[in-house]
Structure formats: structure tokens, C-alpha cells
Amino acid sequence: MRYFLSIFICGLVCFNMNAQDSTLPFHQIPEAPESYTAEHVVARMVDGLGYRYYWATEGLRVEDLAYEPGNDGQNVKAVLKHLYGLSLTIKNSVNSTPNIRPLPNEELPFEELRARTLKNLKAASDGFREMKKKGLKKSTVIFQRGERTSEFPFWNMLNGPIADAIYHTGQIVSYRRSSGNPINPKVNVFMGKTRE
């Protein structure tokens, strides 16, 4: 009886995880905008990041999350937390919302961390896509630490948080390969779709 109950619960958990994943954004890259504006190009960059992040984190196991390369490098879970913070900064840049530092030290389960990161990237992509032409000119990156505020032009978003998030997503791909769990070989980042 316990055996069947265990199998039922395991099946229910797997079904629930699969159902949750199908609702997360970036299973594939959305259709490209029809026009080439600066705002649409940034949205597309975030779409590419979201797609890469989705598949870099899809199917991570407990041992993958704990993997660290040595030499004082961070484990995958710490890199995921950093990526979550970067996703917040990217999302906040759409409306020049201040990024409060330090971030609250929440201990989120992996599934929640992944879902929040993907949803932040989706909100950012949508925000950039809907931005009026020349909207990036008014967009700033703001950091607030206590009473001190630092403000930067949007240029810093490109070479800072967006590029950093792409870099760290690639780091997760490398780490999971090293821990024996490579990403789905059917992922095609050029096309933004995963072969069936």
C-alpha cells in the first residue's frame, strides 16, 4: 500500500512540476517585433536571455544546484540567486524604478526562484516592447542604498546586468554539464525553439 501511495505522490509531483513549467515564459522565444527600434532590439535581447535561462535551468537536480567548480567559485544555487537579482534590475529599468540594495536575503526554493526570474524577464521584455520610440533615452538604472542613490544611463544596462545575466546563464550550462546533466540537446538558441 505504501509503495503505491509513494508512486502516486511521485507521479502527482512530476505532473504538477510539468504543469507549472508549461505556464512559465520562454519555453521558446516569442515572435519577433515587426520593426527594428532600439526598444524592440533590447526586448529581443531579453527574450534570448529568457530562452537560454529557461533551458539552462530546466530539469536541474539537487546535485546540480549544489555543484561548484572549486577555487572558491559559487555553487549553481548562488549563481541562480544572483541571476534573480539581475532579472529584477533589468525589469526595474523599464520604468526607472529604484533597485533597493542590499536585496532581501530570501531563501526561495529553486522552483520559485526560477519562476520569479523568468517572470521578471518576461515583464522586462514586454515593457521594452511596449515602450514608445526613444523611450530608452528616458530610461535609467537607479540603485538605492539607504539614503544614497546612484543613477546611470540605460547604456549601463546593456554592458552591465543584461550581459552579466547572459554570462551567468552560460555558466549554469557549463556547470550542469560538469555535474553530468547537460541541457536538452534539442535546444536551438539561434532559432529560439526546441526541436520536438
ABEGO torsion letter per residue (X at the ends): XAAAAAAAAAAAAAAAAAAAAAABBGABBBBBBABBBAAAAAAAAAAAAAAAAAAAABGBBAAAAABBAEGGBBBAAAAAAAAAAAAAAAAAAAAGBBBBOBBBBBBBBAAAAAAAAAAAAAAAAAAAAABBBGAAAABBBBBBBEABBBBBBAAAAAABAAAAAAAAAAAAAAAAAAAGBBBBAABBAAAGBBBX
